[in-house]
Amino acid sequence: MFVKTADTITKKLQENNSISSEQYEICRFGFQQGLTILLNAVTVIVIGAVMKELWQAILFMALYAPLRSNAGGYHARTATRCYVYSILLMIAVLLAMKYLYIPTFICIIALVISCAVILILAPVEDANKPLDDIEQVVYRKRTYVITALETIIFIIALFFGLKHIILCSMWVMVMMSSILLTGKCKNELNRTSDNVCHTERK
């Protein structure tokens, strides 16, 4: 997503001698990521506004995005599919927060179980985003810190009876643990398939 747009912008800068050929790939990647982040932010605001759950949508993404970036999990094969899945995820969560009644004790249980899954599995790499040993350690530590901070937010919200924040925090952990489990299962299936193909070739 935005590959051609990022290429066009970067080529214009290079033609104007604003960047060197050595800086091309870095700038192109930066523009691509920046445009993707901008699109996601606008999408969240639009969906939240349409569903009259604007601040809930913003809060969910503020909690979800850093955890997703570091914990990993299932990734779609294309950026477009990833964008579509993200939209569906956001709509599903906002509908759940708006219309489902979930008792506080269920929220606590769901959050504890989800946090345990996240801490055990993270980071889960994807075939499109493999991690080396150092990255595994770095992303695991970051995930632990983010999970701890967001759990503290949940506890504070629990103490003050802030139901919407309780629900939002809980859904972030539930969705994140589900994505990690899906990614883990996908990786295992791919490994099994690769082993079968390798055995057949022999």
N, C-alpha and C positions, 0 to 999 in steps of 0.2 A: 504494500500500500504506500502510495506517494513516492515510489521509486523514480518514476519518470519526472515528476514535479521537482523532486530533490536534485536529480541530474541536471535538469534545465537551469535551475537557480544556480547550482554550483558551476556549470559551464559558463554562464553569464559572468559570474565573478572572476573566473579564470581568464576569460577573454578580455575583461577590463583590467587584468593584472592585479586584482584585489587579493588573490590567493595564488600560491605556487602549485605546481603539479604534485609536489609532495604532500600538500595540505588537502588535495582534492577529496580523497576517500573519507578523511576525518570530517570535512565540512559537509559532504554529501550525506554521510550517516547522521550527522547532527541535525541537518534540515529534515531528513526523513523522520527521525525520532520526534523532533519538535512539532512537526505537522501532525503526527499521529497522536501525540499528547494533546494538542489543541483540539483535534477532532473528538477525542474521547471526552475532554472537558465540556465541550459544547453539547455533545450528545447527552451527557449526564444532566446538564442544566435543562435541556429541552425536555427530556423524559420526566425529570422531577417536576418541572413546571406544568407540563400537560397533565400529570397524574396528581397534581397538587400535593406533592411530597418532596418539594425542592430541597429543604435542608436535610431531610432524611437521605436523599440521594447523594448529596454532597458529603455527608458524614460517612455513609457507607463506603464510598470510593476513597475517602481520605484514610479510612482504616484498612480497606481491602488492598489498595494499590501497593503500599510498601511490603505487605506480607506476601502478596502474589509475586512481586518482583524478586524476592529473596528465597521464598520457599519452593518456587517452581510448580511442578505438577503438569497436568495435561495441557498440551498446546495443539491448536488446530494446525493443519498442514499449510494453510495460507493465511495471510494477514486479513483478507476479507472475511474468511470464515471466523477468524478470531474476533473480529469486530462484531459480526452478527451474533455470535455466541455471547459476547459481553453485553450486548443490548438485551438479549433474551434473559440473561442472568439478572440484570438490573431490574427489568420489568417484573420478573418473577419474585424477586426479593421485596420490591416495593408493594406488590399486591399482597404478599404474605404479611408484611408488617401492617398493612392497612386493614386487611379483612380477617386475618386469622387471630383468634384469641389463644395465646399461649401463657399458661400460668408461670409465675416467676420461678417456682421450683423446677419446672421443666426446662426453663431457660438456663438455670444453673447447671443442671445435669447435662444438657446438650453442650454447653460451653466447656465443661470439664472434659467430657469425652472427646470433643473436637480438638481441644488443646493437646490432649494426650496423643491423638493421632498425628497432629502437626509436629509435635516435638519428637516423636518416634521416627516419622518418615522423612521429614524435611532435611535437606533439599532433595526434591525428586527431579532428576534431569529428564530432558526429552531428546529424542533422536535429532531434532533440529537444533537443540541447545545443549550439547554435551558439556559436562563439567570435569575439570581435572581435580586432582587431590586437594590442591590449595583452595580452589574455588569451593569445593565441598565443605571444607572447614570454615571458610569465611562466611558463606551463605548460611550455614547451620547456626553459627554464632549470631549473625544478624537476625535470623528467624527467631531464635530464643529470646533476644532482647525485645524485638517488636511484639512477640506474643505476650511477654511479661508486661510490657507497657499497656497493651490493649486489654489485658486481663485486669490490670489496675483500674483502667477507665471503667470497665464493667462493674468492678466492686464499688467504686465511688458512686456510679449511677444507681447501683443496688441500694447503697446506704441512703441516698437522697430520694429514692423512689422515682427515678427518672425512667419511666417505662419505655419510652421511644429509644433512648440510648441503650438500655438493656437489650431490647430486641435487635437493634442495629448491630451491636457488638456480638451478640449471639449468632446472628445470621452470617456475619463475616467469618466467624470461626467454623460454622457448619459448612458453608460453601467452600471455604479454603480446604478443610479436611476432605471434603468430597472430591475436589479437584486433585488433591494429592493421591487419594486412593485410586481414582480413575487413571491418573498418570502412571502410578505404580503397576496397576493391572495391565495397562497398555504396554509398558516396558517388558513385563514378564511374558506377555503373549508374543511380542516381537522376538524376544530371545528364544522362546520355544520354537517359533516358526523358522528362525535362522538356523537353529540346531538341527531341525528336521531337514531343511534344505541342504545343509552341509553334509548330513549323514547320507542323504540320497545321492549326492554327487560322488561320495566315496564308493 
